[in-house]
Amino acid sequence: MVALSGGLDSRSVVGGLMQAGAAFSAATYRDPDNRAARDIKAAEEVARAVGTDWRCLSIPFPRGRDHIESLRAKLGLSYLPHGFLLRFAAGVKEAFGPGAILFTGDGGDRAVPSLRPARKFRDFVSPRNKKGHGRSGRLRRGPPAPAGAGRPARAHAYRRSRGGPGVGAPP
């Protein structure tokens, strides 16, 4: 049984189970305030695409004792708002039986390093353009100008205040 959100981590679990030739079902939760609506739609599409049994389980708001039980089960190492997951696990047990084994993609974002670039696009845009000077969206070309070479002194402080290297520093 896969806890399927439609995100990359749970889709990876689905792919791994398919590669292993394992039969599995999937479930997604619907929370009372419907915050997971996008997950539900994506999960349903993934389940349909791979041809597996999928169910959407409506879970109620967690009770205080759900949070306490979660803390006890995880020896205090659980994020308190995740107490609702006990309700989801109970729904999985009811829907799929007590022998169901629940696979999640939780932790996938910590097991594999991020593939995002180390620098953001805005790091390449001239700080003068952020203040409305010059042509909007013009990219800096070549190495940064040395301090005092026609750039306003405030650009140095502006870049430093935003975590950038400042004028004259290597990019």
C-alpha positions as CSV (number, residue, x, y, z in Angstrom):
1,M,0.0,0.0,0.0
2,V,1.5,3.4,-1.0
3,A,0.6,6.7,0.6
4,L,0.3,8.5,-2.8
5,S,0.4,12.3,-2.9
6,G,1.3,12.5,-6.6
7,G,4.6,14.2,-5.6
8,L,8.0,13.1,-6.8
9,D,8.8,11.1,-3.7
10,S,5.7,9.0,-3.6
11,R,5.8,8.6,-7.4
12,S,9.3,7.2,-7.0
13,V,8.0,4.6,-4.5
14,V,5.4,3.6,-7.0
15,G,8.1,3.3,-9.7
16,G,10.2,1.2,-7.4
17,L,7.4,-1.2,-6.6
18,M,6.5,-1.5,-10.3
19,Q,10.1,-2.2,-11.2
20,A,10.2,-4.9,-8.5
21,G,7.0,-6.4,-10.0
22,A,5.1,-6.0,-6.7
23,A,1.4,-5.7,-6.6
24,F,0.2,-2.6,-4.6
25,S,-2.7,-0.3,-4.0
26,A,-2.6,3.4,-3.2
27,A,-4.4,5.8,-1.0
28,T,-4.5,9.6,-0.5
29,Y,-6.1,11.5,2.3
30,R,-8.6,14.2,2.1
31,D,-8.3,16.6,5.1
32,P,-11.3,18.4,6.5
33,D,-10.2,21.8,5.3
34,N,-9.3,20.4,1.8
35,R,-5.7,21.6,1.8
36,A,-4.7,18.4,0.0
37,A,-7.0,18.9,-3.0
38,R,-4.1,19.3,-5.5
39,D,-2.5,16.1,-4.1
40,I,-5.7,14.2,-4.6
41,K,-6.0,15.1,-8.2
42,A,-2.4,14.3,-8.9
43,A,-2.5,11.0,-7.0
44,E,-5.6,9.9,-8.8
45,E,-3.9,10.6,-12.2
46,V,-0.8,8.7,-11.2
47,A,-2.8,5.7,-10.0
48,R,-4.9,5.7,-13.2
49,A,-1.7,5.9,-15.3
50,V,-0.1,2.9,-13.6
51,G,-3.4,0.9,-13.3
52,T,-3.5,0.4,-9.6
53,D,-6.3,0.4,-7.1
54,W,-6.6,3.9,-5.5
55,R,-8.7,5.2,-2.8
56,C,-9.2,8.7,-1.3
57,L,-9.6,8.5,2.4
58,S,-11.4,11.3,4.2
59,I,-9.9,11.9,7.6
60,P,-11.2,14.1,10.4
61,F,-9.3,16.8,12.2
62,P,-6.8,15.2,14.7
63,R,-7.7,15.1,18.3
64,G,-5.4,16.1,21.1
65,R,-4.8,12.4,21.9
66,D,-3.7,11.8,18.3
67,H,-0.9,14.3,18.8
68,I,0.1,12.8,22.2
69,E,0.1,9.3,20.7
70,S,2.2,10.5,17.8
71,L,4.7,12.0,20.2
72,R,4.8,8.8,22.3
73,A,5.3,6.6,19.2
74,K,8.1,8.7,17.9
75,L,9.7,9.4,21.3
76,G,9.0,13.1,20.9
77,L,10.8,13.3,17.6
78,S,7.7,13.9,15.6
79,Y,6.5,17.2,14.1
80,L,3.4,17.8,16.3
81,P,1.1,18.9,13.4
82,H,1.6,15.4,11.8
83,G,-0.7,13.9,14.4
84,F,-3.3,13.6,11.6
85,L,-1.2,10.8,10.1
86,L,-2.5,8.5,12.8
87,R,-6.0,9.1,11.5
88,F,-4.8,8.3,8.0
89,A,-3.0,5.1,9.1
90,A,-6.3,4.0,10.9
91,G,-8.2,4.7,7.6
92,V,-5.6,2.6,5.7
93,K,-6.0,-0.2,8.2
94,E,-9.8,-0.1,7.8
95,A,-9.8,0.1,4.0
96,F,-7.0,-2.3,3.2
97,G,-6.9,-4.6,6.3
98,P,-4.6,-4.9,9.3
99,G,-1.9,-6.7,7.2
100,A,-1.4,-3.7,4.9
101,I,2.2,-2.4,4.8
102,L,2.3,1.3,4.2
103,F,5.1,2.7,2.0
104,T,5.6,6.5,2.0
105,G,7.9,8.8,0.1
106,D,8.5,10.7,3.3
107,G,12.2,11.6,3.6
108,G,12.9,11.5,-0.1
109,D,13.7,15.2,0.0
110,R,16.4,14.4,2.6
111,A,17.7,11.2,1.2
112,V,18.6,12.7,-2.2
113,P,20.4,16.0,-2.5
114,S,18.5,18.8,-4.2
115,L,19.1,19.1,-7.9
116,R,18.2,22.8,-7.9
117,P,20.9,25.2,-9.0
118,A,22.9,26.7,-6.2
119,R,22.3,30.2,-7.6
120,K,18.9,31.7,-8.4
121,F,18.1,33.7,-11.5
122,R,17.8,36.9,-9.5
123,D,21.4,36.6,-8.5
124,F,22.3,37.3,-12.1
125,V,20.2,40.4,-12.5
126,S,21.9,43.7,-12.0
127,P,21.0,45.2,-8.6
128,R,20.5,48.6,-10.3
129,N,17.6,47.1,-12.3
130,K,15.9,46.1,-9.1
131,K,15.7,49.7,-8.1
132,G,14.2,50.7,-11.5
133,H,17.5,52.1,-13.0
134,G,18.4,51.1,-16.5
135,R,16.6,48.7,-18.7
136,S,14.3,46.3,-16.8
137,G,15.6,42.7,-16.7
138,R,19.0,43.5,-18.3
139,L,21.5,40.8,-17.3
140,R,25.0,41.6,-16.1
141,R,27.5,40.5,-18.6
142,G,31.1,39.6,-17.7
143,P,32.7,40.0,-14.3
144,P,31.3,42.6,-11.9
145,A,32.8,46.0,-12.2
146,P,35.3,47.0,-9.5
147,A,34.1,49.1,-6.6
148,G,33.8,52.8,-7.7
149,A,33.8,52.0,-11.4
150,G,30.7,53.9,-12.3
151,R,28.3,51.9,-10.2
152,P,26.6,53.6,-7.3
153,A,28.1,52.8,-3.9
154,R,24.7,51.7,-2.7
155,A,24.8,48.7,-5.1
156,H,27.5,47.2,-2.9
157,A,25.4,47.5,0.3
158,Y,22.3,46.4,-1.6
159,R,23.9,43.1,-2.9
160,R,25.4,42.4,0.5
161,S,22.0,42.9,2.3
162,R,20.5,40.3,-0.1
163,G,23.2,37.7,0.6
164,G,25.0,38.5,-2.6
165,P,28.8,39.1,-3.0
166,G,28.6,42.8,-3.5
167,V,30.4,44.9,-6.1
168,G,33.9,43.8,-7.0
169,A,33.6,40.4,-5.3
170,P,33.7,37.2,-7.3
171,P,30.2,35.9,-8.3
